[in-house]
Amino acid sequence: MRLAIVAVLAACRASAPPQPQPIAVDHASPLTAGGVEVPSGLHWGARGREPASEVLDDLLVLGDVSADRFMAAMQSMEANIGKKCFFCHVEDHFDLDDKDGKLTARQMMRMVSMIDADTFGGEPRVTCYTCHRGERTPEKLPEKLVVKPPTTPLPTLSEADAAKPAGEVFKNIQLIKQVPAGKLPQVMNTIAGALGVECSFCHVEGNYASDDKKEKKFARTMMRLTGKIDKEYFEGTSPVGCWTCHRGAEQPARTAHDPPRG
């Protein structure tokens, strides 16, 4: 009897379907993280494993991933930005570039790839969903954060010092040096509110000039990143700020299933 049971279990193991393998990180990952990792309703077989640029026309971005991964990225757009195929594409002519939505989508794909490559070593930490959350336009910074009084006010400045650039009044200001010193506390408070943290998250209490906390150094990295986004992708009119990704949480979401961390 024991031998029979062993034989049945062995047969079950032999006939069990293979477990799906994890999807390797590729240039499609920032799109698929918020949607689907494999395409639905497509059965291209071996053709789907070929580079997308050899299967489809007019691929200026993502042509290096497989055709299957490319289509998974395209199908993920609805989950990411709440729009279906023909928001970007001309029906029955997917290769045409006639719609502004398609041109903008390419720029945003390039931007997200740049963010992850430059800041996170290629790991898809920032995805299309991170900013869009299923909406065409990312949410703007709430007015209540713009006008909220600083939780940790800096020492009162004279009228003359308050009008000077912050870099001339405070120690160790490496970025936003030209902001009037009197407005710096509000700027810092808005950043803290966007991340859902207090000033002490980045700063040593009582010694704001200190760089002892790694969070302060990384905050500078992210501020430089938003400046680069503004310069390279929005020509000085960028809507991207701390709130765009964080939404009041220390750790931005990658997908709709990520729990808030803050």
C-alpha positions in Angstrom: 0.0 0.0 0.0 2.8 2.4 0.9 4.5 1.8 -2.4 1.2 2.5 -4.2 0.8 5.9 -2.4 4.4 6.9 -3.2 3.8 6.0 -6.9 0.6 8.1 -7.0 2.4 11.1 -5.4 5.2 10.8 -7.8 2.8 10.7 -10.7 1.1 13.8 -9.4 4.4 15.7 -9.1 5.3 14.6 -12.6 2.1 15.9 -14.1 1.8 19.1 -12.1 2.0 22.2 -14.3 5.3 24.1 -14.0 5.3 27.0 -11.7 5.5 30.5 -13.4 8.9 32.0 -13.2 9.3 35.5 -11.8 9.4 38.2 -14.5 12.9 39.7 -14.8 13.2 43.4 -14.4 13.3 45.1 -17.8 12.3 48.5 -19.4 8.7 47.5 -19.3 8.7 46.9 -15.6 7.7 50.5 -14.6 4.5 50.0 -16.6 3.6 46.5 -15.8 4.2 46.9 -12.0 0.9 48.7 -11.8 -1.0 46.5 -14.3 -0.2 43.0 -15.6 3.1 41.3 -16.0 2.0 39.1 -18.9 -0.4 40.0 -21.7 -4.0 38.8 -21.7 -5.7 37.4 -24.8 -2.6 37.1 -26.9 -1.1 33.7 -28.0 1.9 34.5 -30.1 3.9 31.4 -29.0 7.6 31.7 -29.8 6.9 34.9 -31.7 6.0 36.6 -28.5 9.5 36.0 -27.1 11.2 37.9 -30.0 12.2 41.5 -29.5 9.1 43.8 -29.8 10.9 45.9 -32.5 11.0 42.9 -34.8 7.4 42.1 -34.4 5.7 45.5 -34.3 6.3 48.7 -36.2 7.3 52.2 -35.0 8.7 51.3 -31.6 10.9 54.1 -30.5 10.7 53.1 -26.8 10.6 49.5 -25.3 11.6 47.9 -28.6 14.2 45.9 -26.7 11.8 43.9 -24.6 10.0 40.9 -25.9 6.8 41.4 -27.8 4.9 39.7 -25.0 6.3 42.1 -22.4 5.6 45.0 -24.7 2.0 44.1 -24.9 1.8 43.6 -21.2 3.1 47.1 -20.8 0.5 48.5 -23.2 -2.3 46.6 -21.5 -1.2 48.0 -18.1 -1.9 51.6 -19.3 -5.5 51.5 -18.2 -4.6 50.5 -14.6 -1.8 53.2 -14.6 -3.5 56.2 -16.2 -7.2 55.2 -16.5 -7.1 55.3 -20.3 -7.7 52.7 -23.0 -5.8 52.1 -26.2 -7.3 54.7 -28.4 -6.4 57.6 -26.0 -2.9 57.3 -27.5 -3.5 55.2 -30.7 -5.4 55.7 -33.9 -7.8 52.7 -34.2 -6.5 50.1 -36.7 -3.4 52.2 -37.2 -1.4 51.6 -34.0 1.9 52.6 -35.7 0.8 56.2 -36.4 2.0 59.1 -34.3 -1.0 61.3 -34.9 -2.1 61.7 -31.3 -0.5 63.8 -28.7 -1.2 61.2 -26.1 1.2 58.8 -27.8 4.0 61.3 -28.0 3.5 62.3 -24.3 3.5 58.6 -23.3 6.9 58.0 -24.9 8.3 61.0 -23.0 6.9 59.7 -19.7 8.4 56.2 -20.4 11.8 57.8 -21.0 11.4 59.9 -17.9 10.5 57.0 -15.6 13.4 54.9 -17.0 15.8 57.8 -16.3 14.5 58.1 -12.7 14.9 54.5 -11.9 18.3 54.2 -13.7 19.8 57.3 -12.2 18.4 57.1 -8.6 17.6 53.5 -7.9 20.2 51.5 -9.9 17.7 50.4 -12.5 15.2 48.9 -9.9 11.6 49.9 -10.9 11.0 51.9 -7.7 9.1 54.6 -9.5 6.4 53.3 -11.9 3.7 54.9 -14.0 1.2 54.1 -11.2 3.4 55.9 -8.6 2.4 59.3 -10.0 -0.8 58.7 -11.8 -2.7 56.3 -9.5 -5.1 55.3 -12.3 -5.8 58.9 -13.4 -4.7 60.7 -16.5 -3.3 63.7 -14.5 -1.4 63.2 -11.3 -2.9 64.8 -8.2 -1.7 68.3 -7.4 -0.3 69.4 -4.1 -3.3 70.1 -1.7 -3.7 73.8 -0.8 -3.8 72.9 2.9 -0.1 71.8 2.7 0.9 75.0 1.0 -0.6 77.3 3.7 -0.1 75.0 6.7 2.1 76.8 9.4 5.5 75.2 10.0 5.4 72.6 12.8 9.0 73.5 13.8 9.5 77.3 13.2 13.0 78.6 12.7 14.2 81.5 14.8 12.5 84.8 14.0 14.4 86.7 11.3 14.8 90.4 10.9 12.9 91.9 8.0 16.2 92.4 6.2 17.4 88.8 6.7 14.0 87.4 5.8 14.3 89.0 2.4 17.8 87.7 1.7 18.5 84.4 -0.1 18.3 81.5 2.3 21.9 80.5 1.3 23.2 83.8 2.8 21.3 83.4 6.1 21.3 79.7 7.0 24.2 77.3 7.2 24.8 74.4 4.8 22.0 75.3 2.3 23.1 73.3 -0.8 19.9 73.6 -2.8 17.1 76.2 -3.1 19.7 78.8 -2.0 17.8 81.6 -3.7 14.5 81.1 -1.8 14.0 84.1 0.5 15.1 83.0 4.0 11.8 84.0 5.4 10.0 81.5 3.2 12.4 78.6 3.8 10.5 77.2 6.8 7.3 77.0 4.8 9.1 75.3 1.9 10.5 72.7 4.3 7.2 72.2 6.0 5.5 71.5 2.6 8.1 68.9 1.9 7.5 67.3 5.3 3.8 67.3 4.7 4.2 65.7 1.3 6.1 62.8 3.0 3.9 62.6 6.1 6.8 63.2 8.4 8.1 65.7 10.9 11.2 67.9 10.4 13.2 65.5 12.6 12.8 62.8 10.0 15.6 64.5 8.0 17.1 66.9 10.5 19.0 66.6 13.8 16.8 68.6 16.2 18.5 71.8 17.2 21.2 71.5 14.6 19.5 71.9 11.2 22.9 72.4 9.4 24.0 68.8 10.3 24.2 66.2 7.6 24.3 63.3 10.0 21.0 61.7 8.9 21.0 59.7 5.6 17.4 60.9 5.0 18.6 64.5 4.6 21.2 63.4 2.0 18.6 61.4 0.1 16.2 64.3 0.2 18.7 66.4 -1.6 19.1 63.6 -4.2 15.3 63.7 -4.8 15.3 67.5 -5.0 18.0 67.4 -7.6 16.0 64.7 -9.4 12.9 66.9 -9.6 15.0 69.7 -10.9 16.4 67.4 -13.6 12.8 66.3 -14.5 11.8 70.0 -14.8 14.7 70.9 -17.0 14.8 67.9 -19.3 11.1 67.0 -19.7 9.0 70.0 -18.9 11.1 73.0 -20.0 10.8 74.7 -16.6 7.1 74.1 -16.1 7.2 70.8 -14.3 4.2 69.8 -12.2 6.3 67.1 -10.5 7.1 67.6 -6.8 7.3 65.6 -3.6 3.6 65.2 -3.4 3.3 63.8 -6.9 4.8 60.5 -5.8 4.5 60.4 -2.0 0.9 61.6 -1.3 1.6 62.0 2.4 3.5 58.7 2.8 7.2 58.2 3.5 7.4 55.4 0.9 5.6 56.1 -2.5 3.3 53.4 -3.9 4.5 51.2 -6.9 1.1 49.6 -7.4 -2.5 49.8 -6.1 -1.7 47.0 -3.7 1.1 48.7 -1.9 0.2 49.6 1.7 1.1 53.2 2.6 4.3 53.5 4.6 4.6 56.7 6.6 
